[in-house]
Amino acid sequence: MTTLLSPNVRDARPANLARAAPPGADIFGIQPFIVIWEATRACDLACRHCRADAQPNRDPAELKTDEVKAMLTRIAEGFGPVVLVITGGDPAKRSDLVELIEHGAKAGLQMALTPSATPLVTPELLKRCHDAGLHRIAFSLDGADAATHDGFRQVPGTFDRTLALLDVAKSLGLGTQINTSVSHHDRAHLRAIAAFGNNAKISLWSVFLLVPTGRTSTDMLLSAAEHEKVYRELADIALDPTTTFQVKTTAGQPYYRVLAQERERRGTPAPNVHAGRGVNDGNGFLFISHTGEICPSGFLPTPCGNTRWDDPVDIYRHHPLFLSLRDADHFSGKCGRCEFRKICGGSRSRSFGLTGDPTASDPTCVYQPR
C-alpha cells in the first residue's frame, strides 16, 4: 500500500506542527483558508472552459480510497478545521464519495462538494452526502437562462437540473453556493444571476474569471477594461443592502481592490464580502490533483510535491513557490508596488497563464498604483 508521507517527513511532523504563527503574522502563511481536492477528471459534461480537460473515464492513477483518507487526516491535523472542497471532473463518478465525505467530516474538516449537474447526482446521493457530514454544496450557473448555460456546458438539460438540485440541497438544509464562470457568453447576465441568488437564498456566489489553462483559450478571456467593469458590477452587488449572500471571486483578485475603493468612496461597510480579502493561488489556497499532485491552485497547475510521498502541510508552508506567491512585496511590475497588493495581489494564475511568470503583474488589471 502506498503511504501518504515518507519516513523522513513523518519524523519532522512534530516540528512542523509546533511552528506557531508569530504575533502579527499572516495566518495564510500557516494554513490555507480552503483546500481543493480534485477527486477525478472523469465527467460526462463537455464544458468549453474546463480547467481539468475532463475525460469520459476515470484515470487508473487516481488516489485510492485509503490514500485519500490519509491525506484528509493529515490536512485536518496540520491545518485544523479548514474548508475542504471535493471537485472534479465530476466527484459523483467515484463510488467512495460518501465514505470520503464522512471521513473528512469526522476528522474535523468543513466538507464541501462541487458536483457536475449530471444524472449521477441524484436527490438520494445528496441526502447520503448530507447525512455523511457535508457542510456546503456548490453548483455552476453560467448564464441566467438555459440556452446560455447549456450552450456553455454543451449538454442540454443541465440548467434545469442545476435548479432542481439546488432546491433539493436547500430542502436538506445544506449551505448552497453558485459558481459562475464569466466570459463573453454571460458577461451581461451578472445582475440576473445575482437576482436568482437572492431568490434561491444561496449563501455564497463565487465568480470565476477565466484563466488560460485546460480548455480555456486566450480568446475566451475578457479584456482588461471588461474585467474592471465586472469587478465594479460585482462590488455594486456586494454593497447593495438587498443582496442576501456573500460575493467572492476566483482568479479575480482585483475585485477586492475595487471593493476597498468603493467602500471608501461610499463610506459603507461590506457585509457581503467573503473572508474580507482575496484568497489567491498558494496564498490561502491549496490544490491537490486526482493523482495527488500538490499545486498552488488548479489554475496554476505547477506540481510542488505529491501527497503519496510528500506532506501537503509542509509543502504549503515552506515550498519556495508557495512562499514567493505569498510575498506580494516582491511581485514584479506594478503589482509589487501597488498599495492594494496585500488585499489583492493580482491573479497569480492568470499572470502565469499569460506571461509564464506567476509573480508577474496581472495583465488584466487596469489599475495604476499611486
N, C-alpha and C positions, 0 to 999 in steps of 0.2 A: 504494500500500500504506500502511495506517495504521501509524505508528511508535509505539513504546512511550512514548518520552519526547519532550517538546517541546525545541527547541534550548536554551532558557534553563535548563531542568533539566539537560540534558546538560553544559552549561558549568559548572554548580555541583557536578557529581558529585564531583570530587576533594575539594572542601572538605567535603562531607557524609561521605565515607568517611574523611577524616582526623580527624573528631571522635571521639577515643577516650574511653572511659569514665574519668572521674577516679577517683582512689583512693576506694574505698568506695561507688562509685556502684552503683545497682541495674542489673543487666545488662538487665532488661526495658525500661529506658529507651533502650537502644541497639539491641537486637534482640529479636524475639519468640521464645518457645520453640517456637511452632507457627504455621504459616501454612496456612489452609484455602482451597482454590480450588474453587468451585462450578462444575464443568465444564459442567453443563447442568441445566435444570429439568425435562427430559423424564424420565418414569418410568412404568412400567406397573403400579406398585402404587398404592393409594389410601389411604395411611396416615392415620389420624384426626388425627394431630398435626403433619402435615408442615409444617416451617418454610418450605420452598420453595413450598408450594402447587403441587406438581408437576403438569405437564400431559402429555398423551399425546405431543405432538410437540415437536421442538427449536425454539428461538427463532432466527430468522434473524439476530438481532443478537448471537448468541453470539460470543465471542472466536474468531478464526480461528487455525489451527494456528501460523502464523508469529508472531502476536501473543502466543500463549501461550508459545512458545519464548523470545521476547524477555523476557517477564515472568519466566519461570523463571530465565533467565540473570541478570537484574538482581537478583532476590531472593538468588541464590547469591552474587553479587558483593558485595552490600551487607550481608547478614546472616550469610554463612558457611553451614556445613552444618546448617541448621535442619531440623526436620521439616516436610515439605510434604505435606499430605493432599489428595487429589483426592476430592471428594464430589459430591453431586448434590441432587436428582434421582438418576438412575442413570448414572454415568460410562460404563457399557458401551454407552450409546446413541451415544457418539462413536466413529467409526471410527478416529480418530487416537490413541486412548487409549494403546496400547502405545508408539507413537512418542514421545508426550509423556513417558511414564514414563522411557523411555530417555534422552531429552534432559535431564530433570531430574536423573537419577542421574549422568549424565556431568558435569553442571555441579557436582556435589558435594552435592546435596540428599538428605536421607533421605526417600525417596519412600514414601508410604503411600496406601492406597486404601480407600474405604468404599463398595463397590458395593451395589446392591439385590439381594436373592436372587430374581432372575428367571431365566427360561430363557436370557437373553442371557449370563449369567455361567456359562460352561461350564468344565469342567476344562482344556480346551485354552486358553481365554483366560487362566486363572490361570497356566498354565505359561508362556505368552508374556509375561505381566506379570512373572513371577519372573525369566525369562531376560533381560528388559529392565532389571532392576535394582530391582524393587520390594522394599522392605525389610519392610513390615508390611501386613497386611490386617485390616480390622475388619468384622464382620457384626453386625447388630442382632438382639438376642434380647429380646423384650418380653413374656416370660412363660415359665414353666417347662414349659408343655405347648402342644400345637398349637392347642387351642381358644382359649386366651388370646392367644397370639402372632398367629395367623391372624385372629382377630377384630379385633385392633388394626390389623393391616396390611390387612385387608379383601380378602385374596386367599388362598384355600385352597392349602395345599401349601408356603407359604413357610417354615414352621417346619422341616419335614423337609428342604427344600432347603438351608436355612441350616446344619443339622447336617452334611449331606453335603459342602457346600462347605468347611466348617471342616476336615473330615477331609482333603479334597484339599489345602488350603493347608498343613496340617501335614505331609503327605507330601512336599510340595515343599520344605520347610524354611523356609517363610515364618513370620515372627513373627505370631501371631494375637491378636486382640482382640475382645472382646464389648462392644457398646454397648447399654445398657438405658435406655429412657425410662420413668420411674416416674410412674404415675398411679394412679387408683383401681383400674384393672383388674388391675394386677400388684403392688400395694403389698405383698401378703402373700407374694410369690414370691421375695423377695431372697435368703433363705437357700438356697432350692432352686437359684436361678440361680448363686449362688456355689459350691455343691457341683458343679454341672455344670462351671463354670470350672475347678475343681480337676481333675476327671476328664478334661476336654478338654486340660489342660495349656496353657491360654492364658497369654499374657504380661501382659495388662492387661485390667482390667474398668473401663470408663468408664460412669458412671451419670449420666444426664441428668435434671435436674429441670426440668419443663416451664416454658416461658416463653410468655406470650400473644402469639404472633406467628404468621403463616401461618394454618394451620387450627386452631391451639390456642386454645380459648376459655377464659375465666377459670374456668368451672365444672369444667374438667378439672384445674385445679391443686389440689394438696393444701393443707390448712390450714397455718398456721404451726406449730401443735403437731405435725401429722403430718410436716412437713418435719424438725423436730427429731428425731422418732423415727427417721426414715430415716437421718439423719446419725449417730445413735448406733448404729444397727444396722450401718451401713457401717464405722464406726470399730471396732466389736467384731469384724467380719470381718477388717478390715485388720490388727488387732493379734493375731489368732489365729495362733499359730505353725504351725498346719496349713494356713494359706492359702498357696498356692504362686504367686500372681500379685499384681501391684500393683493398687491400688484408687485411682481418681481420680473426681472429679465434674466435670460441665459444668453451669454455671448453678446450682451447689450449693456456693458458696464457704464457707458456714458449717460445712461438713463439716470444713474444716481447723482451724477454731476448736475444734470438738468433739474432733477428733483430738488437738490440743495439750492440751486439758483431760484427756482420757483417759490420754495418755502421762504427764502429771504425776501423775495420781491413782494410776496403776498402777506408775509408776516403770519403765516399759519403753520400749525404742526402738520405732520404727515402720518395720520393714524393707519393708513393702508400701505405702509412701506414694509416689505418683508425683510426681517433681520437687520434693518436700519443701515445697511451698507451693501455694496456689491460683492457677493461671493464670486471669486474669479478662479480660473484654471490653476490648480495647485495651491490656491490660497483660500482655504475654507472648503475646498472641493477635492475629492479623491475619486478616481475611476478605476475599476477593476474589470478587465475584459472577460469574455466567456472562457478563455483559456488561462486566466489568472494573471495576465499582464497588468502591472501597476502603472497607471498613467496620471498626469495632472488632470485630464478630463477626456471624455470621449471625443471631443472636438480638437484636442491636442494629443493625438494618439502616439506619443513618444514613450516607449516602454522604459521604465526605470528599475524594473525588477519583476519578479513573478511570485505570486503567493505560494506556489508549490515549493519554493526554496528560500524566499525572502520574507522578512517581516514587514507587512504593509505599514505598521505604525512607525517603524524605524525609517522606512523609505520616505514616508510623508514628512517626517520631522527633519531628516538630515540629508536627503539626496541633493546634490548640487543643483539640479534643475528645479526642484521644488523650492529650494532656498532662493534661487535667483528670481523665481516668479513672485515671491513674497517681498522682494526688495525693490519697491517702486522707485526709490531714490536713484537706482542705477539703471532704470529703463533708458533706452536711447531716445534722442529726439525730444519732441515736446512733451511726451508722456512723462519723462523723467523729471521735468521741471514744472509740470502743471500743478497748480495749487490744489487740485482735486485728486491728486494721484493716490491718496490714501483711501478715499471712498469710492473711487472709480478705477483708475489704473488702466483703462482701455481693455478691449478684449484681447487677451493674450493668445487665444486660439485663432482669432481672425488675423492678428498680426503675423502669426506663424504661417497660416494658410496663404496669406497674400505676399509675404516677404521672405519666408523661410527662417525668420528670427523671432522667437517667442518673446523677446524683450524689446522688440522694436516698437515704435509708436503705432497706434491703431490707425490704419489708413482711412477708416470710415468715420472718424471723428473730425468734425469741422472746427472744434473749439481751439482758439489760440490762447495759450496761457498769458496771464498778465505779466 
